Amino acid sequence: MDHIAGKRSGLTWAVNLSVVALVLLWTVPTIGLLVSSFRQADQIAATGWWKALFPSVQNSIVRAGDAASQREEAGRFVIDGNVFDTGSGIVTAFGTSSREHAAHEAGTTASLADGQTLTVEADGAYRLESPARFEGRSPRIFVTAETPPSFTMANYETVLFAEGLGRAFLNTLTVTIPATVIPILIAAFAAYALAWMEFPGRALLIAAIVGLLVVPLQLALIPLLRLHNSLGIGKEYLGIWLAHTGFGLPMAIYLLRNYMVGLPREIIESARVDGASDFQIFLKLILPLSFPALASFAIFQFLWTWNDLLVATVFLGNNQQQLVMTGVLRELLGSKGGEWEILAASAFVSIFVPLLVFFALQRFLVRGLLAGSVK
């Protein structure tokens, strides 16, 4: 009685819990990346992204104004300013040495060497006084302040314009869109022929396509690059389009052929009885009915080419005018490894378009992947 068809499994709760855990495993880091991309560097260093909506306590070091900015008032020399050069906050404590960085409360006056005094107000305004003229470097001010949450678009402006990711974004679109459309067009014709047309060697072609699914693309990189160089299309967009097309065709043909085989034979035979040619059947019947499979492969091919670095490096190189986003991100990791706000904005720019494509076509994904699995 435990295996009666239709009986609800007792482990349904475990399945649901696993699904929720997997969803959280992917969505929580994505949300954190998005939030961090709008934060400033000091806020990222002080608190985690989950505290972005709350005030944070930060310790900072500010150099008082230089000697050129001093002025004389009632026989004393004064340098004043504000510890918050950019932004705002509330100073809770300050100090004049790293060992006692919070020795004085905001609004009090601290005595320094040579009769100098330092006052830091809660709003960040400071006043440094001395009986003698200031010379050399000004003293450092160690500040403990509570800063309100703030968000900025400066990270994206830096990434898209100063760091060259905007150009790389267009280059990636130039590579990805044709590299997704071309194999779909070719594979759709081939899949229809293998599914519904009788010709000698069809079974061998299907076996060869299945075998090509397990061939590593790394084996073909050098021979294919030599062929492209001999044809004069090396390090050009045409070369990488053809490379991605060749690497994606086996999967595309296999997926589309399995789907087309499962379409009702009566529809196709009725069209042939009515005098429709194979091209008309393919164009007016097969393509509209095969849209779920086409969308499924489009998702996989788009994500693969968008996130590709190896093929882009081999067939386009490191030319700054043709560098794709993955290449720019690789350089940013080397030069901006400590600037998490820049890396977060760069990463989210790179995943925004794939997320948009996936959510737009995801309802067709399962239908396309299950093509031909049930007869």
Buried (B, 14 or more C-beta within 10 A) or exposed (E): EEEEEEEEEEEEEEEEEEEEEEEEEEEEEEEBBBBBBBBBEBBBEBBEBEEBEEBBEBBBEBEBBEBEEBEEEEEBBBBBBBBBEEBEBBBBBBBBEEEEBEBBBBEEEBEEEEEBBBBBBBBBBBBBBBEEEBEEEBBBBBBBBEBEEBBBEEBBEBBBEEBBBBBBBEBBBBBBBBBBBBBBEBBBBBBBBBBBEEEEEEEEBBEEBEEBEEEEBEEBBEEBBEBBEEEEBBBBBBBBBBBBBBBBBBBBBBBBBBBBBBBEEEEBEEBBEEEBEBEEBBBEBBBEBBBBBBBBBBBBBBBBBBBBEEBBBBBBEEEEEBBBBBBBBBBBEEEBEEBBBBBBBBBBBBBEBBEEBBEEBEEBBEBBBBBBEEE
